[in-house]
Amino acid sequence: MPKVWIDAGHGGNDPGAVANGIKEKDIALKVSLGIKERLEAGYENVQVLLSRSTDVFLELRDRTAKANAAGADLLVSIHCNAGGGKGGFETFRYTSASQNSIKLQEALHKAIMDKIGGIDRGLKAQNLHMVRESKMPAVLTENLFVDVAADAERLKQTNVIDAIIDGHVQGIASYLGLAKKEGKTVANERDTNVVSPWAKEVWEQMTNAGYFDGERPGAPITREEVAIVLKRLISSLK
């Protein structure tokens, strides 16, 4: 049975990034608890272990030491970002990451971006403690910016938190090759025919302008479809 270690960043007297009425530690904990619940409920033969399940402070070295001692098969450290700019989502692996860490990062990044949309800041490598000191494939996710107003507004929406959770669940399940439990569906699995509330206005504007046909707003877009959208856009500018 694979062991998945989920690390909710910060906690206790360390709130992490704070802005727009949001504390990073709270989002990290909510997402971590959601991942455990949905992954174990929806998939066969998987155990999810948490660095913390309440609002407590843990040193970085304690987090990785516990994950290593538990013999976890992978580690994902959950965070929100800060630093302004345009906001968005990004993931980190260690600068000398194993091929399995790279595969885990790719699976997580794609699954989460497919769920939440918005600005993709890319798959990055950095010398971060959580991904450096973990003895298993490890990735740190930065789930939107608390100090960017548009991102902060999204982080206050239940459906966006659900999308972040589900993206992590699907990414982990894909990497591990987990089988769904018979007769079970993963909670909040998205209906691609329903537009997300945060994108509804823009989707309607772009559909009315003729760039999209109005169908399957939540479906991944292919290169062929991108080409069609670009052609329509270029034609409208002539």
N, C-alpha and C positions, 0 to 999 in steps of 0.2 A: 504494500500500500504506500503510494508516494506521500511524503510529508511536505506540505507547503508552508513556508514561514512568511507571515505577513507582518511587517513592521510599520506601525503607525508612528510617523515622525513626531518628535517633540513630546509635549505632555507635562502635566503638573505645573511647576513654576517656569517652564519654558514654553511659551505660547507659540513659538515660531513666528512667522510673519503675521502682522496684525494691521488691518485696514478695512475701511468700509463696513465696519461692524462684524468682521469675520476674523476668527482666530484659526490659524493653520492647524493647530493641534486638534481642534474640534472636527474639522473636515476630515483629517487623516484618520481619526478614530472611527468616525461614522462610516467611512469607506471601508476600512479594515474589517469592522464587524459585519458589514454587508457582504464582503467577499467571502468570509468564513461561512456565513449562513447559507448563501446561495450556492457556493461551490459544493459544500457537503450535502446540501439538500437535493441538488440537481444532478450530481455525477456519482458514479460507482467508485468505490475503493479509493478514496482520497481523504487525508486528514489535514486539517488546517490548524496551525499553531500560531499564536499571536505574541508579539513582544509585550504588548499591553492591551488589556481589555477595558481599562478604566483610565481616568485622567490622572496618571502618575508620571513622574519623571524617571527616566532611565538614561544612564550614560551610554554613549555610542558603543564603547567596548563591551558593555554588558549585553547589549542587543545582539551583537555578532557572536559573542561567546555563547549565549544561550542557543542561538540558531545552530552554531557549529556542534555544540554538545548534543543537541537533539538529533543530529544526523539528517537535517532537512535536505530535501532534494532540490529545492530552489528557494530563493528569497526575493521578495518584492518589498521595497520600502516606499511608503506612500507619503507624498508631500504636496503642498501647494507652493506656487512660486511668488516672487515679488521682485521689484526692480523696474516697474513701469514698462514703457514701450507699448506695443500693440497687444501684448498678452499672448495667450495660446497654450499649447500643450507640448511637452518634450519629455524624453526619457534619457537616462544615463546608464552606461555600463562603465566598468573599470578601463583604464587606458591600455592595459595588457590583458584584456578579457579573454576568457576561453571561448571556443567556438559555440559551446552550449549557452554561454551568457549572451552571445550575439544572437543566437537563434531565439532565446527567450525574449530579448529586447525587441526583435523584429515581430514576434507573435503578439506581444503585449501592445506595442506601438500601433500596429495596424488595427487590432481589435478595438482599442480605445478610441482611436481617431475615427473609425467607422461609426462608432456609437455617438461621440460627442460633436464631431465636426469642428468647424472653426479654424483657427490659425494653427498650422503644423510647424513647430519650431525645430523638428527633426530629431533624429537618433544621434545622441552625442556620447562621447567618452570623456571621463574626468576622474581625477584621483580623489574620489570620495570614500570616506571610511566604510560606509555600509556595503559598497560593492567591492572594495579592496580587501577587507578583512574577512569576508564571508568565504567559506571553503566550498560553496556550492554555486551554481549559476545564480547571478544576482543582478537585479535591475532596480533603479530608483526612478519613480515616476513623479513628474511635476505637473499637477493637475490644475491648470489655469492660474491666473494671477489675482491674489487678493487685493492688490493695490491698483488694478486696472478696472475702472468702473463697470465696463461691459462684462468682464469675466466675473467680477464680484457679484453682479446681479444674477448671473447664471448659477453661481455656486449657492445662491440662496433658494434655488428652485429644486424641489424634490425630484422632478423628472431628470434634471441634469445630474444630480448625485446618483440617481439610479443608473443613468447611462454610464457614468464613470465606473460604478461598481460592476455592472454587467460587462463592460469592456475588459476589465481586469479578469473577471471570471472566464470569459471566453478565450482570452489570450492565454491564460494559464492552462485551461482545458485543452486548447489546441496544441500547446507545446508538449504537454504530457501525454497527449493522445487519449484523454479520458473518454469513457463511454457514458452517455446520459442514462440515468436510472429509467427503467422501463415504466412507461405510463407517466413520466414526469417531464415537465418543461421547466427550463430555467426561468426563475422569476423575472418579470419585466423584460422578457425577450421582445425585441422591438417589432412592431408591425410596420413594414416598409411602405405601406400604402397611406400611413398617417404622418403628416408633417409635425415636427417637434414644435411646441409652443414658441420657443425662442426664435425659430426661423420662419414662423408662419407669415409674417408681414412681408419679409423679403422674398420668400418663395412665391407668394401671390403676385408681387410686383414683377418678378422675373418671368413668371408664367404669363401674365397679362401682356408683357412686352414681347412675348414670342420666343424667348430664349430656351424655355423648357416646355414640354407638352403637358405638364401638370400631373403626370402619373408617377407613382412610386418615389415620392420625395425622400424616403429614407434608405433607398437602395444605393449600393456603391456605384460609382460612375466609371465607365470604361473609357479607354482612349478614343474609341470610335465616337462615343457620346460627347466627349470633350471637343473633338474635332467639329462635330455638328454645332455645338454651342458657340465655338469660336467663329465658325463660318457665319452664323446668324448675327453675332455681335459685330463682326467686320462689315457685313452687309448693311447693318443699321447705321454705321458711321459714315458710309459713303454718301 
